Amino acid sequence: MQYKIVILFLLLSSLSFSQEKDSTVVFKKRVLESTEVDFLASYYKQDGLHSAVSGGIGSENLTDIASNIIVAIPMNDDDILTVDAGISAYTSASSSNINPFDSNKPNPWQASSGASAQDALASLVVNYSHSSDDRNFIWNADVSVSSEYDYFSLGFGGGITKLFNNKNSEISLKGNAYLDTWQPIYPIEFRDNLPTVYDQTGAVSNLYNPNFISWTSKARNSFSASVSFSQVINKKSHFSVFFDVLQQQGQLSSPYHRMYFADKDNFYVGDPQFIPNYQSETNKGAYQLADAIEKLPDTRFKLPFGLRYNYYLNETVSFRTYYRFYTDNWDVQSHTASIEIPFKVSSKFTLFPMYRYYIQTKSKYFAPYETHLSTEKFFTSDFDLADFDAHQYGLGFTYTDIFTSSKIWKFGLKNIDFRFNHYDRSDGLNANIATVGFKFVMQ
């Protein structure tokens, strides 16, 4: 009898444990309830007067159209597989002048018709994440690949996130590595027969003798590590801070960025009557041959630090603020500050005006067109490394339908996000950016 009681007790205990375990599985909230699909598209249009391809002068006109599809798939209660595939196609007056000889009237102020006038970038990122049963620990790993005509990139990385203090606090650690390879395209004068060459006076000349050496290394590798911490302060406010360490090594120059030296004679192709007005947009037919191509160090160390602070004023208005400080060993330092003010128009519509300010100091390796000397070790006339400040103004709206009442086939529309931004830089570069995103949930 005693033996039977013990057996019965063990059976009941086993059944109780089994029910308790099963109930944990049944009632554990899934990290992602169902498959979600995001469609993103953007249009970018810029113009400016400081093309790096033309040594710091000339048109920077560029148009880029990009699209991405992002699919997040719940593999089980705890794991999510995310696949992000994208393509970006651009046309550029600046890059077209890698070969200005394709134009009947070569000059840095208009596009040439060569193959370098356009290109496409294709990319793929696959990410896998796992959440613990209590949802307080998350790890993820990712691999990425991207390719365009002259550049290939392979990346991999991962991270961990720990939530504590009843999920009011969060700390994350991440690391990434990108192993890239150039297929360098040099300015056409370094790889093809030249048409008639003229000197500064417009006389035919055979004295053009550039300082050009082909690359011996074509690799560019980037490594990054970051740590971030976020904290819910109270029901109305939240802040986060982050700190990154980035190291780049390898071929950090661009092979098609021309250089013109102050201590070298000038030589041109095209129509010599335009040589006196070469630096003016009235130049409609002369193009200056390069003295060399951009040369930069083979290492760069970057340190960004930033913080975010969000404040919920009431049911209608909230504030999202951001600040970042950046410094590197090329002597570039910058400050970025932005604010976004979501304004809830209705239960489904939210408007959000935004503003961003940016300022940076110039790199010690930068100097404008025909300012560097040929005796210098490193040199660039890329105005992205110059000192400037920039303003960005924008407006966006979000449509949210948590019940996904609108449907396309088996997918319910969860939200629509649209943004438009105008960008002005103190060196004359300006741009307009429009983006739109649709999120669907499989039902």
SULKABEL-V126860 format. One record per run of one state. SS is the DSSP state (H for helix, E for strand, C for the rest). FROM is the first residue (numbers start at 1). LEN is the number of residues. If there is no record, write none. Layout:
BEGIN
[[SS/FROM/LEN] [SS/FROM/LEN]]
END
This chain:
BEGIN
[[C/1/1] [H/2/26] [C/28/8] [E/36/12] [C/48/2] [E/50/1] [C/51/7] [E/58/1] [C/59/3] [E/62/13] [C/75/4] [E/79/14] [H/93/10] [C/103/12] [H/115/3] [E/118/14] [C/132/5] [E/137/12] [C/149/2] [E/151/14] [C/165/4] [E/169/14] [C/183/5] [H/188/3] [C/191/7] [E/198/2] [C/200/4] [E/204/1] [C/205/14] [E/219/14] [C/233/4] [E/237/14] [C/251/7] [E/258/2] [C/260/7] [E/267/4] [C/271/1] [H/272/6] [C/278/8] [E/286/3] [C/289/3] [E/292/2] [C/294/1] [E/295/1] [C/296/3] [E/299/14] [C/313/4] [E/317/12] [C/329/4] [E/333/12] [C/345/4] [E/349/12] [C/361/5] [E/366/1] [C/367/12] [E/379/2] [C/381/2] [H/383/3] [C/386/2] [E/388/13] [C/401/6] [E/407/2] [C/409/2] [E/411/15] [C/426/4] [E/430/13] [C/443/1]]
END
